[in-house]
Amino acid sequence: MSASVEELKAIASPVVVDARGVSCPGPILAAKKQIAAVTLGNVMEVLATDSGTLKDIPAWCRKMGHDFLGSFEEAGSIHLFLRKAK
Amino acid sequence: MSKKTIIVFSGDYDRMMAAFIIANGAAAMDDEVTMFFTFWGLAALRKENPGISDKPKSGLQKMFAGMLPKGPEKLSLSKFNFAGAGRSMMKKVMRAENVMTVSELLATAQEQGIKLIACTMSMDVLGIGKEQLIDGIEYAGVATYLAEADEGNVNLFI
């Protein structure tokens, strides 16, 4: 149940994690650190440049029990969205 | 939450990176992680200036202790090391690509509460005392590792 790019762009994420320029495992370390600041049910956006995050953030969500909403790439940055579910 | 155990046998810089990246990734996924450092892997837990161990040692143990790299950034690459020149070049590329060094990965592992265990048998063989290793680690043997591995669902030998 992946959201469309338009739907994702319409989300105003209260917490945005900027992991651009950081290589593996930086983005998931950053996600893990920041998720604590997210209210249950709210969306967190992860910004990254490492293409591995396209697979890694969804895998991290599966393992952690969060809902991965989808991603899009724009101007060299990858935007990934997830909803804190536990 | 599940548990991962990693045996770090190798003292190669690149293998050490792999071990720590997996360990930190697992911890970031809420897994409990234990890393068991044995033989050449112990070098990563050494202080940069370990001093001389006060343990009684034979000449051979002193020789091993002298040759064993002092700390994570002194480890050699498994390939293209060229007496350390290759490692320096690799680190330059890593910096440019924002890849974490082994010492940064080690610090992150400690921050994340990853359990680091030094194998005491290897310490004896290599003439390394506790005072030569970094703080915040545990000391144990094969039974401790096996008991931890029994509770885990992934076990790696690196």
gemmi code that builds the backbone of each chain (N, CA, C; Angstrom):
import gemmi

chains = {
    "A": [
        ("MET", (0.841, -1.190, 0.000), (0.000, 0.000, 0.000), (0.881, 1.246, 0.000)),
        ("SER", (1.619, 1.372, -1.077), (2.533, 2.499, -1.211), (1.784, 3.733, -1.715)),
        ("ALA", (2.100, 4.865, -1.116), (1.437, 6.110, -1.502), (2.055, 6.649, -2.795)),
        ("SER", (1.304, 7.436, -3.531), (1.841, 8.027, -4.759), (2.771, 9.186, -4.403)),
        ("VAL", (3.591, 9.580, -5.376), (4.539, 10.671, -5.135), (3.799, 11.943, -4.723)),
        ("GLU", (2.642, 12.189, -5.357), (1.866, 13.394, -5.021), (1.401, 13.344, -3.573)),
        ("GLU", (0.921, 12.159, -3.189), (0.467, 12.001, -1.798), (1.615, 12.205, -0.815)),
        ("LEU", (2.789, 11.663, -1.180), (3.951, 11.796, -0.290), (4.373, 13.253, -0.173)),
        ("LYS", (4.357, 13.952, -1.317), (4.780, 15.362, -1.311), (3.841, 16.228, -0.482)),
        ("ALA", (2.597, 15.763, -0.361), (1.605, 16.542, 0.384), (1.771, 16.379, 1.900)),
        ("ILE", (2.593, 15.393, 2.297), (2.758, 15.146, 3.741), (3.700, 16.195, 4.338)),
        ("ALA", (3.246, 16.844, 5.397), (4.135, 17.749, 6.133), (4.676, 16.971, 7.323)),
        ("SER", (5.855, 16.364, 7.140), (6.396, 15.519, 8.212), (6.883, 16.376, 9.371)),
        ("PRO", (6.394, 16.090, 10.581), (6.849, 16.857, 11.737), (8.323, 16.614, 12.058)),
        ("VAL", (8.827, 15.440, 11.705), (10.249, 15.149, 11.963), (10.911, 14.763, 10.647)),
        ("VAL", (11.966, 15.497, 10.301), (12.723, 15.194, 9.087), (14.161, 14.865, 9.488)),
        ("VAL", (14.623, 13.696, 9.042), (15.987, 13.264, 9.347), (16.835, 13.500, 8.104)),
        ("ASP", (17.856, 14.320, 8.239), (18.712, 14.578, 7.083), (19.950, 13.691, 7.142)),
        ("ALA", (19.928, 12.624, 6.359), (21.079, 11.708, 6.316), (21.747, 11.785, 4.948)),
        ("ARG", (21.630, 12.960, 4.319), (22.241, 13.109, 2.996), (23.763, 13.161, 3.120)),
        ("GLY", (24.448, 12.502, 2.209), (25.912, 12.491, 2.229), (26.492, 11.441, 3.145)),
        ("VAL", (25.638, 10.770, 3.901), (26.109, 9.751, 4.847), (25.962, 8.365, 4.223)),
        ("SER", (26.986, 7.545, 4.405), (26.933, 6.191, 3.852), (26.438, 5.185, 4.885)),
        ("CYS", (26.116, 4.009, 4.389), (25.676, 2.889, 5.220), (26.668, 2.650, 6.348)),
        ("PRO", (26.280, 2.469, 7.577), (24.908, 2.355, 8.074), (24.347, 3.673, 8.615)),
        ("GLY", (24.928, 4.805, 8.235), (24.521, 6.111, 8.760), (23.030, 6.391, 8.732)),
        ("PRO", (22.365, 6.210, 7.574), (20.935, 6.539, 7.521), (20.064, 5.778, 8.530)),
        ("ILE", (20.324, 4.478, 8.735), (19.465, 3.774, 9.705), (19.841, 4.139, 11.142)),
        ("LEU", (21.122, 4.481, 11.349), (21.516, 4.949, 12.687), (20.786, 6.258, 12.990)),
        ("ALA", (20.722, 7.129, 11.976), (20.040, 8.420, 12.138), (18.543, 8.207, 12.349)),
        ("ALA", (17.968, 7.268, 11.588), (16.531, 6.985, 11.718), (16.217, 6.472, 13.119)),
        ("LYS", (17.065, 5.563, 13.586), (16.869, 4.979, 14.916), (16.917, 6.067, 15.998)),
        ("LYS", (17.871, 7.005, 15.830), (18.045, 8.077, 16.823), (16.822, 8.994, 16.848)),
        ("GLN", (16.306, 9.310, 15.650), (15.249, 10.316, 15.545), (13.844, 9.782, 15.805)),
        ("ILE", (13.652, 8.488, 15.615), (12.285, 7.951, 15.732), (11.741, 8.154, 17.150)),
        ("ALA", (12.644, 8.236, 18.109), (12.226, 8.438, 19.501), (11.499, 9.775, 19.660)),
        ("ALA", (11.819, 10.743, 18.793), (11.225, 12.072, 18.894), (9.877, 12.169, 18.168)),
        ("VAL", (9.485, 11.064, 17.513), (8.240, 11.071, 16.741), (7.085, 10.554, 17.598)),
        ("THR", (5.956, 11.239, 17.524), (4.757, 10.786, 18.242), (4.156, 9.601, 17.503)),
        ("LEU", (3.660, 8.639, 18.259), (3.036, 7.452, 17.668), (1.959, 7.882, 16.671)),
        ("GLY", (2.001, 7.333, 15.474), (1.012, 7.667, 14.459), (1.449, 8.790, 13.527)),
        ("ASN", (2.519, 9.493, 13.910), (3.025, 10.579, 13.058), (4.026, 10.067, 12.025)),
        ("VAL", (4.269, 10.934, 11.032), (5.158, 10.561, 9.940), (6.561, 11.110, 10.183)),
        ("MET", (7.555, 10.323, 9.818), (8.942, 10.783, 9.819), (9.457, 10.683, 8.389)),
        ("GLU", (10.170, 11.711, 7.973), (10.745, 11.714, 6.633), (12.258, 11.574, 6.748)),
        ("VAL", (12.831, 10.710, 5.925), (14.288, 10.544, 5.923), (14.811, 11.033, 4.580)),
        ("LEU", (15.782, 11.934, 4.630), (16.442, 12.403, 3.419), (17.774, 11.693, 3.303)),
        ("ALA", (18.059, 11.159, 2.118), (19.308, 10.419, 1.949), (19.840, 10.581, 0.540)),
        ("THR", (21.107, 10.254, 0.366), (21.689, 10.227, -0.979), (22.216, 8.829, -1.314)),
        ("ASP", (22.440, 8.001, -0.296), (22.903, 6.624, -0.506), (21.739, 5.797, -1.072)),
        ("SER", (21.924, 5.271, -2.289), (20.814, 4.578, -2.952), (20.386, 3.315, -2.206)),
        ("GLY", (21.276, 2.782, -1.363), (20.925, 1.604, -0.557), (19.759, 1.850, 0.379)),
        ("THR", (19.526, 3.121, 0.738), (18.436, 3.424, 1.678), (17.067, 3.089, 1.090)),
        ("LEU", (16.973, 3.059, -0.252), (15.689, 2.723, -0.886), (15.215, 1.339, -0.445)),
        ("LYS", (16.166, 0.451, -0.174), (15.830, -0.886, 0.329), (15.946, -0.930, 1.855)),
        ("ASP", (16.944, -0.198, 2.375), (17.266, -0.324, 3.806), (16.212, 0.284, 4.727)),
        ("ILE", (15.683, 1.431, 4.360), (14.681, 2.055, 5.250), (13.396, 1.207, 5.294)),
        ("PRO", (12.905, 0.693, 4.131), (11.751, -0.208, 4.222), (12.046, -1.446, 5.084)),
        ("ALA", (13.262, -2.005, 4.960), (13.621, -3.187, 5.758), (13.668, -2.831, 7.240)),
        ("TRP", (14.215, -1.660, 7.518), (14.282, -1.181, 8.913), (12.862, -1.030, 9.467)),
        ("CYS", (11.957, -0.501, 8.654), (10.555, -0.332, 9.075), (9.896, -1.684, 9.364)),
        ("ARG", (10.114, -2.660, 8.476), (9.538, -4.001, 8.684), (9.996, -4.564, 10.020)),
        ("LYS", (11.301, -4.443, 10.262), (11.874, -4.999, 11.488), (11.376, -4.256, 12.732)),
        ("MET", (11.254, -2.943, 12.623), (10.910, -2.124, 13.781), (9.407, -2.012, 13.986)),
        ("GLY", (8.636, -2.471, 12.999), (7.189, -2.419, 13.130), (6.566, -1.098, 12.745)),
        ("HIS", (7.271, -0.293, 11.945), (6.703, 0.964, 11.459), (6.164, 0.778, 10.038)),
        ("ASP", (5.248, 1.662, 9.644), (4.675, 1.547, 8.298), (5.495, 2.376, 7.317)),
        ("PHE", (6.065, 1.712, 6.329), (6.781, 2.449, 5.295), (5.761, 2.944, 4.282)),
        ("LEU", (5.772, 4.243, 3.999), (4.731, 4.831, 3.149), (5.156, 4.950, 1.690)),
        ("GLY", (6.460, 5.079, 1.455), (6.933, 5.205, 0.084), (8.086, 6.184, -0.010)),
        ("SER", (8.583, 6.374, -1.236), (9.727, 7.264, -1.414), (9.687, 7.895, -2.796)),
        ("PHE", (10.406, 8.976, -2.940), (10.638, 9.540, -4.279), (11.997, 10.224, -4.293)),
        ("GLU", (12.530, 10.384, -5.509), (13.820, 11.048, -5.651), (13.606, 12.378, -6.334)),
        ("GLU", (14.268, 13.390, -5.817), (14.129, 14.721, -6.397), (15.406, 15.499, -6.169)),
        ("ALA", (15.899, 16.110, -7.203), (17.094, 16.957, -7.136), (18.251, 16.261, -6.413)),
        ("GLY", (18.455, 14.986, -6.727), (19.590, 14.261, -6.149), (19.380, 13.757, -4.738)),
        ("SER", (18.225, 14.026, -4.158), (17.949, 13.530, -2.813), (16.843, 12.484, -2.845)),
        ("ILE", (16.966, 11.501, -1.984), (15.925, 10.491, -1.823), (15.095, 10.874, -0.603)),
        ("HIS", (13.782, 10.949, -0.781), (12.874, 11.255, 0.324), (12.121, 9.979, 0.675)),
        ("LEU", (12.247, 9.556, 1.912), (11.558, 8.328, 2.345), (10.622, 8.666, 3.491)),
        ("PHE", (9.436, 8.080, 3.468), (8.409, 8.408, 4.462), (7.966, 7.171, 5.221)),
        ("LEU", (7.823, 7.334, 6.520), (7.329, 6.213, 7.327), (6.449, 6.744, 8.452)),
        ("ARG", (5.535, 5.908, 8.883), (4.652, 6.271, 9.988), (5.023, 5.447, 11.216)),
        ("LYS", (5.263, 6.127, 12.325), (5.616, 5.417, 13.560), (4.409, 4.623, 14.034)),
        ("ALA", (4.565, 3.311, 14.130), (3.418, 2.460, 14.453), (3.577, 1.722, 15.773)),
        ("LYS", (4.719, 1.885, 16.409), (4.866, 1.263, 17.738), (5.964, 1.922, 18.543)),
    ],
    "B": [
        ("MET", (12.321, -8.265, 19.654), (13.778, -8.073, 19.646), (14.483, -9.426, 19.554)),
        ("SER", (15.443, -9.517, 18.665), (16.218, -10.753, 18.590), (17.685, -10.453, 18.887)),
        ("LYS", (18.471, -11.468, 18.809), (19.857, -11.332, 19.241), (20.822, -11.780, 18.144)),
        ("LYS", (21.895, -11.027, 17.969), (22.919, -11.367, 16.974), (24.263, -11.498, 17.682)),
        ("THR", (25.022, -12.496, 17.277), (26.364, -12.625, 17.834), (27.380, -12.642, 16.697)),
        ("ILE", (28.490, -11.968, 16.909), (29.536, -11.904, 15.892), (30.872, -12.250, 16.541)),
        ("ILE", (31.555, -13.221, 15.974), (32.906, -13.539, 16.423), (33.862, -12.742, 15.539)),
        ("VAL", (34.649, -11.886, 16.141), (35.608, -11.095, 15.370), (36.982, -11.708, 15.576)),
        ("PHE", (37.383, -12.522, 14.628), (38.667, -13.226, 14.700), (39.739, -12.447, 13.938)),
        ("SER", (39.322, -11.856, 12.821), (40.261, -11.170, 11.940), (40.663, -9.808, 12.481)),
        ("GLY", (41.897, -9.447, 12.249), (42.365, -8.115, 12.616), (42.554, -7.250, 11.379)),
        ("ASP", (41.877, -7.587, 10.284), (41.970, -6.773, 9.068), (41.019, -5.588, 9.172)),
        ("TYR", (41.500, -4.434, 8.719), (40.702, -3.213, 8.812), (39.370, -3.349, 8.080)),
        ("ASP", (39.424, -3.913, 6.870), (38.201, -4.010, 6.055), (37.201, -5.002, 6.660)),
        ("ARG", (37.718, -6.123, 7.166), (36.810, -7.089, 7.800), (36.207, -6.505, 9.077)),
        ("MET", (37.033, -5.714, 9.772), (36.558, -5.079, 11.005), (35.415, -4.110, 10.676)),
        ("MET", (35.554, -3.405, 9.546), (34.474, -2.505, 9.105), (33.188, -3.289, 8.904)),
        ("ALA", (33.310, -4.420, 8.205), (32.124, -5.239, 7.934), (31.470, -5.681, 9.238)),
        ("ALA", (32.299, -6.158, 10.176), (31.765, -6.644, 11.460), (31.011, -5.530, 12.183)),
        ("PHE", (31.620, -4.342, 12.230), (31.013, -3.242, 12.984), (29.802, -2.639, 12.271)),
        ("ILE", (29.816, -2.651, 10.947), (28.654, -2.124, 10.216), (27.448, -3.040, 10.453)),
        ("ILE", (27.680, -4.341, 10.400), (26.583, -5.284, 10.656), (26.086, -5.134, 12.089)),
        ("ALA", (27.035, -5.049, 13.025), (26.660, -4.940, 14.442), (25.856, -3.670, 14.699)),
        ("ASN", (26.337, -2.542, 14.167), (25.633, -1.275, 14.384), (24.283, -1.253, 13.677)),
        ("GLY", (24.231, -1.854, 12.496), (22.955, -1.937, 11.783), (21.943, -2.737, 12.588)),
        ("ALA", (22.380, -3.871, 13.138), (21.480, -4.716, 13.925), (20.997, -3.963, 15.165)),
        ("ALA", (21.913, -3.255, 15.821), (21.528, -2.498, 17.020), (20.531, -1.398, 16.660)),
        ("ALA", (20.703, -0.803, 15.481), (19.772, 0.241, 15.033), (18.408, -0.357, 14.709)),
        ("MET", (18.354, -1.672, 14.530), (17.089, -2.363, 14.298), (16.604, -3.014, 15.590)),
        ("ASP", (17.093, -2.503, 16.708), (16.659, -2.939, 18.046), (17.069, -4.343, 18.425)),
        ("ASP", (18.078, -4.881, 17.749), (18.575, -6.192, 18.154), (19.606, -6.039, 19.266)),
        ("GLU", (19.679, -7.062, 20.068), (20.727, -7.132, 21.070), (21.943, -7.719, 20.345)),
        ("VAL", (23.101, -7.102, 20.483), (24.274, -7.569, 19.740), (25.449, -7.833, 20.675)),
        ("THR", (26.079, -8.978, 20.471), (27.301, -9.299, 21.205), (28.415, -9.540, 20.202)),
        ("MET", (29.539, -8.850, 20.403), (30.711, -9.089, 19.563), (31.792, -9.714, 20.446)),
        ("PHE", (32.286, -10.856, 19.997), (33.283, -11.592, 20.766), (34.615, -11.473, 20.029)),
        ("PHE", (35.577, -10.773, 20.618), (36.856, -10.499, 19.957), (37.895, -11.515, 20.383)),
        ("THR", (38.404, -12.240, 19.397), (39.406, -13.247, 19.698), (40.587, -13.123, 18.737)),
        ("PHE", (41.738, -13.622, 19.133), (42.978, -13.531, 18.349), (43.201, -12.144, 17.742)),
        ("TRP", (43.414, -12.070, 16.445), (43.854, -10.810, 15.821), (42.795, -9.725, 15.955)),
        ("GLY", (41.554, -10.153, 16.151), (40.468, -9.195, 16.324), (40.644, -8.332, 17.564)),
        ("LEU", (41.357, -8.859, 18.559), (41.589, -8.110, 19.803), (42.270, -6.761, 19.556)),
        ("ALA", (43.029, -6.684, 18.465), (43.778, -5.455, 18.175), (42.856, -4.238, 18.112)),
        ("ALA", (41.608, -4.457, 17.674), (40.668, -3.338, 17.539), (40.293, -2.754, 18.891)),
        ("LEU", (40.417, -3.549, 19.957), (40.032, -3.078, 21.289), (41.220, -2.501, 22.047)),
        ("ARG", (42.384, -2.507, 21.389), (43.590, -2.018, 22.068), (43.630, -0.510, 22.117)),
        ("LYS", (44.194, -0.007, 23.195), (44.415, 1.438, 23.283), (45.540, 1.824, 22.329)),
        ("GLU", (45.536, 3.089, 21.913), (46.595, 3.541, 21.008), (47.960, 3.523, 21.685)),
        ("ASN", (47.955, 3.850, 22.973), (49.197, 3.797, 23.746), (49.013, 2.808, 24.892)),
        ("PRO", (49.088, 1.525, 24.579), (48.753, 0.512, 25.587), (49.770, 0.391, 26.711)),
        ("GLY", (50.963, 0.946, 26.518), (52.000, 0.792, 27.534), (52.470, -0.658, 27.594)),
        ("ILE", (53.219, -0.960, 28.606), (53.739, -2.319, 28.765), (52.854, -3.026, 29.786)),
        ("SER", (52.396, -4.211, 29.433), (51.554, -4.957, 30.364), (52.362, -5.353, 31.597)),
        ("ASP", (51.696, -5.265, 32.758), (52.418, -5.639, 33.981), (52.335, -7.144, 34.233)),
        ("LYS", (51.619, -7.854, 33.337), (51.533, -9.303, 33.508), (52.882, -9.930, 33.184)),
        ("PRO", (53.249, -10.959, 33.917), (54.504, -11.637, 33.576), (54.370, -12.275, 32.203)),
        ("LYS", (55.310, -11.974, 31.348), (55.218, -12.479, 29.988), (56.535, -13.046, 29.526)),
        ("SER", (56.419, -14.010, 28.648), (57.623, -14.566, 28.050), (58.073, -13.637, 26.927)),
        ("GLY", (59.275, -13.871, 26.439), (59.785, -13.068, 25.335), (58.891, -13.171, 24.110)),
        ("LEU", (58.353, -14.360, 23.871), (57.493, -14.549, 22.704), (56.196, -13.764, 22.850)),
        ("GLN", (55.625, -13.783, 24.059), (54.386, -13.010, 24.287), (54.653, -11.528, 24.079)),
        ("LYS", (55.817, -11.069, 24.548), (56.180, -9.650, 24.364), (56.298, -9.324, 22.890)),
        ("MET", (56.832, -10.293, 22.143), (56.995, -10.062, 20.709), (55.620, -9.937, 20.030)),
        ("PHE", (54.705, -10.853, 20.401), (53.362, -10.789, 19.821), (52.692, -9.465, 20.181)),
        ("ALA", (52.783, -9.102, 21.463), (52.150, -7.862, 21.926), (52.736, -6.664, 21.194)),
        ("GLY", (54.035, -6.735, 20.912), (54.691, -5.627, 20.221), (54.240, -5.510, 18.774)),
        ("MET", (53.995, -6.654, 18.149), (53.645, -6.631, 16.723), (52.157, -6.407, 16.480)),
        ("LEU", (51.339, -6.732, 17.476), (49.889, -6.589, 17.288), (49.526, -5.100, 17.172)),
        ("PRO", (48.754, -4.728, 16.141), (48.408, -3.310, 15.960), (47.771, -2.711, 17.209)),
        ("LYS", (48.066, -1.438, 17.433), (47.564, -0.750, 18.625), (46.360, 0.112, 18.240)),
        ("GLY", (45.187, -0.458, 18.394), (43.958, 0.289, 18.122), (43.450, 0.104, 16.710)),
        ("PRO", (42.165, 0.431, 16.498), (41.486, 0.133, 15.230), (42.108, 0.793, 14.008)),
        ("GLU", (42.636, 1.993, 14.181), (43.137, 2.687, 12.982), (44.521, 2.208, 12.543)),
        ("LYS", (45.108, 1.293, 13.318), (46.421, 0.753, 12.952), (46.292, -0.598, 12.242)),
        ("LEU", (45.067, -1.092, 12.095), (44.872, -2.389, 11.451), (45.217, -2.295, 9.966)),
        ("SER", (45.626, -3.424, 9.391), (45.980, -3.458, 7.964), (44.791, -3.887, 7.135)),
        ("LEU", (44.796, -3.471, 5.886), (43.778, -3.960, 4.949), (44.111, -5.402, 4.570)),
        ("SER", (43.101, -6.213, 4.276), (43.371, -7.594, 3.880), (43.957, -7.661, 2.474)),
        ("LYS", (43.710, -6.631, 1.684), (44.281, -6.539, 0.337), (44.778, -5.117, 0.104)),
        ("PHE", (45.755, -4.960, -0.762), (46.271, -3.629, -1.142), (46.714, -2.796, 0.060)),
        ("ASN", (47.256, -3.436, 1.074), (47.666, -2.647, 2.241), (48.952, -1.863, 1.963)),
        ("PHE", (49.877, -2.468, 1.237), (51.154, -1.833, 0.894), (51.773, -1.121, 2.097)),
        ("ALA", (52.007, -1.877, 3.161), (52.644, -1.357, 4.378), (51.932, -0.122, 4.931)),
        ("GLY", (50.624, -0.101, 4.779), (49.850, 0.999, 5.372), (49.480, 2.087, 4.376)),
        ("ALA", (50.188, 2.152, 3.238), (49.889, 3.194, 2.248), (48.504, 2.977, 1.648)),
        ("GLY", (48.177, 1.704, 1.400), (46.852, 1.385, 0.854), (45.752, 1.763, 1.822)),
        ("ARG", (46.011, 1.511, 3.104), (45.014, 1.847, 4.128), (44.778, 3.363, 4.163)),
        ("SER", (45.864, 4.122, 4.076), (45.727, 5.589, 4.076), (44.895, 6.059, 2.892)),
        ("MET", (45.163, 5.443, 1.731), (44.411, 5.842, 0.528), (42.938, 5.480, 0.679)),
        ("MET", (42.699, 4.280, 1.230), (41.314, 3.830, 1.451), (40.601, 4.790, 2.391)),
        ("LYS", (41.297, 5.221, 3.444), (40.671, 6.120, 4.415), (40.361, 7.479, 3.782)),
        ("LYS", (41.218, 7.893, 2.839), (40.982, 9.157, 2.154), (39.679, 9.077, 1.359)),
        ("VAL", (39.513, 7.968, 0.649), (38.280, 7.769, -0.123), (37.083, 7.683, 0.821)),
        ("MET", (37.267, 6.976, 1.938), (36.174, 6.824, 2.904), (35.731, 8.181, 3.437)),
        ("ARG", (36.710, 9.043, 3.733), (36.375, 10.393, 4.228), (35.567, 11.152, 3.189)),
        ("ALA", (36.024, 11.059, 1.938), (35.331, 11.771, 0.855), (33.906, 11.256, 0.689)),
        ("GLU", (33.710, 9.971, 0.948), (32.388, 9.361, 0.769), (31.585, 9.320, 2.064)),
        ("ASN", (32.100, 9.956, 3.104), (31.424, 9.972, 4.405), (31.161, 8.585, 4.969)),
        ("VAL", (32.117, 7.702, 4.784), (32.014, 6.366, 5.367), (32.692, 6.405, 6.739)),
        ("MET", (32.046, 5.822, 7.727), (32.598, 5.847, 9.079), (33.854, 4.990, 9.186)),
        ("THR", (34.840, 5.482, 9.924), (36.056, 4.698, 10.171), (35.753, 3.644, 11.231)),
        ("VAL", (36.691, 2.708, 11.415), (36.462, 1.665, 12.415), (36.385, 2.280, 13.816)),
        ("SER", (37.211, 3.294, 14.103), (37.131, 3.873, 15.451), (35.791, 4.569, 15.676)),
        ("GLU", (35.250, 5.198, 14.633), (33.920, 5.807, 14.767), (32.840, 4.739, 14.945)),
        ("LEU", (32.989, 3.651, 14.189), (32.021, 2.548, 14.298), (32.085, 1.911, 15.692)),
        ("LEU", (33.296, 1.825, 16.228), (33.480, 1.259, 17.570), (32.815, 2.159, 18.615)),
        ("ALA", (33.019, 3.470, 18.476), (32.396, 4.407, 19.421), (30.874, 4.324, 19.326)),
        ("THR", (30.352, 4.217, 18.099), (28.905, 4.103, 17.907), (28.391, 2.804, 18.510)),
        ("ALA", (29.156, 1.748, 18.365), (28.765, 0.453, 18.935), (28.635, 0.570, 20.447)),
        ("GLN", (29.571, 1.264, 21.072), (29.508, 1.425, 22.528), (28.319, 2.295, 22.927)),
        ("GLU", (28.078, 3.359, 22.132), (26.912, 4.225, 22.380), (25.610, 3.437, 22.296)),
        ("GLN", (25.564, 2.520, 21.340), (24.341, 1.744, 21.115), (24.191, 0.581, 22.085)),
        ("GLY", (25.132, 0.424, 22.978), (25.033, -0.630, 23.979), (25.363, -2.019, 23.467)),
        ("ILE", (26.135, -2.080, 22.393), (26.575, -3.390, 21.896), (27.584, -3.964, 22.889)),
        ("LYS", (27.389, -5.242, 23.208), (28.276, -5.864, 24.184), (29.571, -6.299, 23.498)),
        ("LEU", (30.689, -5.792, 23.994), (31.993, -6.137, 23.432), (32.713, -7.037, 24.432)),
        ("ILE", (33.065, -8.233, 23.985), (33.724, -9.183, 24.880), (35.110, -9.534, 24.336)),
        ("ALA", (36.118, -9.430, 25.195), (37.468, -9.826, 24.807), (37.715, -11.249, 25.294)),
        ("CYS", (38.276, -12.052, 24.414), (38.584, -13.453, 24.742), (39.844, -13.486, 25.602)),
        ("THR", (39.707, -13.969, 26.826), (40.841, -13.917, 27.758), (41.949, -14.895, 27.377)),
        ("MET", (41.569, -15.998, 26.743), (42.599, -16.951, 26.315), (43.515, -16.303, 25.277)),
        ("SER", (42.899, -15.592, 24.297), (43.707, -14.920, 23.279), (44.581, -13.842, 23.899)),
        ("MET", (44.027, -13.165, 24.905), (44.800, -12.115, 25.576), (46.063, -12.708, 26.189)),
        ("ASP", (45.929, -13.891, 26.783), (47.093, -14.552, 27.382), (48.116, -14.927, 26.312)),
        ("VAL", (47.622, -15.509, 25.228), (48.537, -15.946, 24.170), (49.292, -14.763, 23.568)),
        ("LEU", (48.564, -13.664, 23.372), (49.180, -12.516, 22.710), (49.847, -11.554, 23.693)),
        ("GLY", (49.836, -11.917, 24.977), (50.522, -11.087, 25.960), (49.867, -9.742, 26.195)),
        ("ILE", (48.522, -9.718, 26.148), (47.793, -8.461, 26.326), (47.073, -8.466, 27.668)),
        ("GLY", (47.286, -7.424, 28.458), (46.595, -7.287, 29.738), (45.363, -6.409, 29.593)),
        ("LYS", (44.473, -6.486, 30.581), (43.248, -5.680, 30.550), (43.533, -4.190, 30.451)),
        ("GLU", (44.629, -3.763, 31.073), (44.959, -2.327, 31.081), (45.313, -1.827, 29.677)),
        ("GLN", (45.555, -2.757, 28.751), (45.910, -2.345, 27.390), (44.676, -2.207, 26.493)),
        ("LEU", (43.541, -2.656, 27.011), (42.315, -2.606, 26.201), (41.420, -1.451, 26.662)),
        ("ILE", (40.530, -1.034, 25.779), (39.662, 0.113, 26.077), (38.693, -0.211, 27.214)),
        ("ASP", (38.126, 0.829, 27.799), (37.169, 0.658, 28.897), (35.806, 0.229, 28.354)),
        ("GLY", (34.974, -0.275, 29.231), (33.586, -0.581, 28.865), (33.413, -1.904, 28.151)),
        ("ILE", (34.404, -2.783, 28.251), (34.254, -4.083, 27.606), (34.211, -5.179, 28.682)),
        ("GLU", (33.806, -6.383, 28.244), (33.761, -7.498, 29.181), (34.839, -8.511, 28.810)),
        ("TYR", (35.130, -9.391, 29.752), (36.154, -10.407, 29.530), (35.548, -11.774, 29.772)),
        ("ALA", (35.712, -12.683, 28.803), (35.105, -13.994, 28.974), (35.738, -15.017, 28.034)),
        ("GLY", (35.174, -16.203, 28.064), (35.679, -17.292, 27.239), (34.594, -17.915, 26.387)),
        ("VAL", (34.884, -19.082, 25.862), (34.038, -19.698, 24.847), (32.618, -20.010, 25.362)),
        ("ALA", (32.500, -20.380, 26.646), (31.174, -20.740, 27.161), (30.236, -19.541, 27.144)),
        ("THR", (30.780, -18.367, 27.486), (29.970, -17.142, 27.482), (29.482, -16.852, 26.073)),
        ("TYR", (30.423, -16.958, 25.125), (30.049, -16.729, 23.738), (28.977, -17.733, 23.290)),
        ("LEU", (29.180, -19.011, 23.598), (28.226, -20.041, 23.164), (26.847, -19.832, 23.783)),
        ("ALA", (26.837, -19.434, 25.053), (25.552, -19.187, 25.716), (24.819, -18.039, 25.026)),
        ("GLU", (25.576, -17.004, 24.625), (24.969, -15.878, 23.916), (24.485, -16.311, 22.536)),
        ("ALA", (25.310, -17.118, 21.857), (24.965, -17.560, 20.501), (23.714, -18.423, 20.507)),
        ("ASP", (23.551, -19.215, 21.572), (22.364, -20.071, 21.717), (21.079, -19.249, 21.709)),
        ("GLU", (21.176, -18.049, 22.258), (19.983, -17.193, 22.351), (19.772, -16.377, 21.075)),
        ("GLY", (20.750, -16.395, 20.187), (20.660, -15.557, 18.996), (20.090, -16.286, 17.799)),
        ("ASN", (19.773, -15.508, 16.751), (19.282, -16.127, 15.525), (20.222, -15.874, 14.344)),
        ("VAL", (21.281, -15.104, 14.585), (22.319, -14.913, 13.565), (23.647, -14.947, 14.278)),
        ("ASN", (24.582, -15.707, 13.711), (25.903, -15.772, 14.288), (26.924, -15.720, 13.155)),
        ("LEU", (27.833, -14.786, 13.231), (28.813, -14.620, 12.156), (30.227, -14.813, 12.673)),
        ("PHE", (31.067, -15.340, 11.829), (32.497, -15.485, 12.146), (33.257, -14.649, 11.124)),
        ("ILE", (33.861, -13.569, 11.608), (34.518, -12.656, 10.674), (36.002, -12.572, 10.987)),
    ],
}
model = gemmi.Model(1)
for chain_id, residues in chains.items():
    chain = gemmi.Chain(chain_id)
    for i, (resn, *xyz) in enumerate(residues, 1):
        res = gemmi.Residue()
        res.name, res.seqid = resn, gemmi.SeqId(i, " ")
        for name, pos in zip(("N", "CA", "C"), xyz):
            atom = gemmi.Atom()
            atom.name, atom.element = name, gemmi.Element(name[0])
            atom.pos, atom.b_iso = gemmi.Position(*pos), 0.0
            res.add_atom(atom)
        chain.add_residue(res)
    model.add_chain(chain)
structure = gemmi.Structure()
structure.add_model(model)
structure.setup_entities()
